[in-house]
Amino acid sequence: MNPMGIHAFVWSAGSTPEDLSRALDHSSALGYSLIEFPRLDPKKFDVPAFAQSLKAVTMGIAVTMGLQPSADISSEDAAVVATGEQVLREAVSVARDLGAQKLGGILFSAHDKYMTMPTARGRQNSIDTLRKVARYGAEAGVTINLEIVNRFESNLLNTTAQGLAFIADIGEPNVYLHLDTFHMNIEEANPADAIRAAGDRLGYFHVGESNRGFLGAGTIDYAPIFDALLDNGYADTITFESFSSAVVDKDLSIITGIWRNTWDDNVALARHAKAFIQDQMDSAARRRRITRTP
């Protein structure tokens, strides 16, 4: 059975020691096996101490992030690209020091609404930079997982097919796709087929509803998605992600368009999400047994 994770923004938008501890405690109490944090600033908390807290509750961790425009490695400006490379290297280091094995998110461009088409030079700058970061990640024991996001949050990688071609051009074995049902629901012609196409390059998976709220209270058809995950042989973490303006930080709220409270009871939200994902996995397994039993 796949381990289940939850994004820390369900609990808090901050990264103070108190914020981190609260997110960790809530996630552990509800039975999640992994917590996902946005890129953490090591100047704001004690990294070794928090790593020990994670070990004490046997909670796994993943780190995700999006690059700022000033650190956009798909830029044609060499100084901006160099800044982005340094940001990514620091993120790998923090992930390593916390015991995380995955760095995911929008690592290939800025997490922003672009007003221009991507350029061949910018794409190559991103590929060349990520190749170096991936090698650094391999030394640190951290995989690089590129989140395929919708057209309003990046202009470079919006579909699984684009992501697979991009990974092939990077050419490093520890670079994977990070897929997300929210984004796939917007961009993919067939999300289930996209998951199957990802094959063994699927390294991390987000489940999020079309309206960013309670799972099942939107328009996403989850049954084919979980069937595809089973067909794919994906056995890694499935992480629940949800944003509400009651919690999410201001910058992310603007970028992702969270203009209202999609929920106001995060404990009920997280408890429901865990049960929903478990039921979807169980149902997919039952369908497989029925259809494939001689």
Residue pairs with C-beta under 8 A, 6 or more apart in sequence:
1 281
2 229
2 234
2 235
2 236
2 237
2 238
2 281
3 33
3 34
3 60
3 236
3 237
3 238
4 31
4 32
4 33
4 34
4 237
4 238
4 239
4 240
4 274
4 277
4 278
5 32
5 33
5 34
5 35
5 36
5 60
5 62
5 237
5 238
5 239
5 240
6 27
6 30
6 32
6 34
6 35
6 36
6 239
6 240
6 270
6 273
6 274
7 35
7 36
7 64
7 239
7 240
7 241
7 242
8 19
8 20
8 23
8 27
8 35
8 36
8 37
8 38
9 38
9 241
9 242
9 243
9 247
9 248
9 249
9 252
10 23
10 26
10 240
10 242
10 247
10 266
10 269
10 270
11 19
11 22
11 23
11 26
11 27
11 247
11 266
12 19
12 20
12 22
12 23
12 247
13 19
13 247
13 248
13 249
13 252
14 249
15 37
15 38
15 40
15 41
15 44
15 45
16 44
16 45
17 45
17 46
17 49
17 50
20 37
20 40
20 45
20 50
20 53
21 53
23 35
23 37
24 35
24 53
24 54
24 57
24 59
26 266
26 267
26 270
27 35
27 59
27 270
28 57
28 59
30 267
30 270
30 271
30 274
31 274
32 59
32 270
32 274
33 58
33 59
33 60
33 237
34 59
34 60
34 61
34 62
34 237
34 239
35 59
35 60
35 61
35 62
36 61
36 62
36 63
36 64
36 104
36 239
36 241
37 61
37 62
37 63
37 64
38 63
38 64
38 65
38 252
39 63
39 64
39 65
39 91
39 94
39 105
40 47
40 63
40 94
40 98
42 94
42 97
47 94
47 97
47 98
48 97
50 98
51 97
51 98
51 99
54 60
54 61
54 98
54 99
55 99
60 99
60 100
60 101
60 237
61 95
61 98
61 99
61 100
62 95
62 100
62 101
62 102
62 103
62 104
62 204
62 237
62 239
63 91
63 94
63 95
63 98
63 100
63 102
63 103
63 104
64 103
64 104
64 105
64 147
64 178
65 91
65 103
65 104
65 105
65 106
65 107
66 105
66 106
66 107
66 110
66 111
66 153
66 255
67 73
67 84
67 87
67 88
67 106
67 107
67 109
67 110
67 111
68 87
68 110
68 111
68 112
69 80
69 110
69 112
70 80
70 83
71 80
71 83
71 84
71 86
71 87
71 110
72 80
72 81
72 84
72 109
72 110
72 112
73 80
73 81
73 84
73 85
73 88
73 107
73 108
73 109
73 125
73 126
73 129
73 130
74 108
74 109
74 110
74 118
74 122
74 123
74 125
74 126
74 156
75 81
75 84
75 122
75 125
76 119
76 121
76 122
76 125
81 125
81 129
84 129
85 129
85 132
85 133
88 103
88 107
88 129
88 130
88 133
89 133
89 136
91 103
92 103
92 133
92 136
92 137
92 140
92 142
92 144
93 140
95 101
95 102
95 103
95 140
95 142
96 140
96 141
96 142
100 142
101 141
101 142
101 143
102 142
102 143
102 145
102 203
102 204
103 137
103 142
103 143
103 144
103 145
104 145
104 146
104 147
104 178
104 203
104 204
105 111
105 145
105 147
105 178
106 146
106 147
106 149
106 153
106 154
107 130
107 133
107 144
107 145
107 146
107 147
108 126
108 130
108 146
108 154
108 156
108 157
108 166
109 118
109 126
109 154
109 155
109 156
109 157
110 154
111 149
111 153
111 154
111 255
112 153
112 154
112 255
113 152
113 153
113 255
114 154
114 155
116 155
117 155
118 155
118 156
122 156
123 156
123 166
126 156
126 166
127 166
127 169
127 170
130 144
130 146
130 170
130 172
130 175
131 170
131 171
131 172
133 144
134 144
134 170
134 172
134 174
134 175
135 172
137 143
137 144
137 174
138 172
138 173
138 174
142 174
143 174
143 175
143 176
143 203
144 172
144 174
144 175
144 176
145 175
145 176
145 177
145 178
145 203
145 204
146 157
146 163
146 166
146 167
146 175
146 176
146 177
146 178
147 178
147 179
147 180
147 183
147 204
147 206
148 157
148 158
148 159
148 160
148 162
148 163
148 177
148 178
148 179
148 180
148 183
148 184
148 187
149 157
149 158
149 180
149 183
150 158
150 182
150 183
150 186
150 187
151 158
151 186
151 187
152 257
153 183
153 255
153 256
156 162
156 166
157 163
157 166
158 183
158 187
159 187
159 188
159 194
160 177
160 179
160 184
160 188
160 194
160 195
160 197
160 198
161 194
161 197
163 177
163 198
164 177
164 197
164 198
164 201
167 175
167 176
167 177
167 201
176 201
176 202
176 203
176 204
177 198
177 201
177 202
177 203
177 204
178 203
178 204
178 205
178 206
179 194
179 195
179 198
179 202
179 204
179 205
179 206
180 205
180 206
180 207
180 208
180 241
181 191
181 206
181 207
181 208
181 209
181 220
181 222
181 225
182 206
182 208
182 209
182 210
182 212
182 220
182 241
184 191
184 194
184 225
185 191
185 210
185 219
185 220
188 194
191 224
191 225
191 228
192 224
192 225
192 227
192 228
193 228
195 202
195 225
195 228
195 229
195 231
195 232
195 234
196 228
196 231
196 232
198 232
199 232
200 233
202 232
202 234
202 236
203 236
204 236
204 237
204 239
205 229
205 234
205 236
205 237
205 238
205 239
206 239
206 240
206 241
207 215
207 222
207 238
207 239
207 240
207 241
207 273
207 277
208 240
208 241
208 242
209 215
209 216
209 217
209 218
209 220
209 242
210 218
210 219
210 220
211 217
211 218
211 219
211 262
212 242
212 243
212 244
212 256
212 258
212 262
213 242
213 244
213 262
213 263
213 269
214 242
214 262
214 263
214 269
214 272
214 273
215 222
215 240
215 272
215 273
215 276
215 277
216 222
216 276
222 280
223 280
223 283
223 284
223 287
225 280
226 280
226 281
226 283
226 284
227 284
227 287
227 288
229 238
229 281
229 284
230 281
230 284
230 285
230 288
238 277
238 281
240 270
240 273
240 274
240 277
242 262
242 263
242 269
242 273
243 252
243 253
243 256
243 258
243 262
244 258
244 260
244 261
244 262
244 263
244 264
244 266
245 253
245 258
245 259
245 260
245 261
245 262
246 261
246 263
246 264
247 266
248 256
248 258
252 258
253 259
263 269
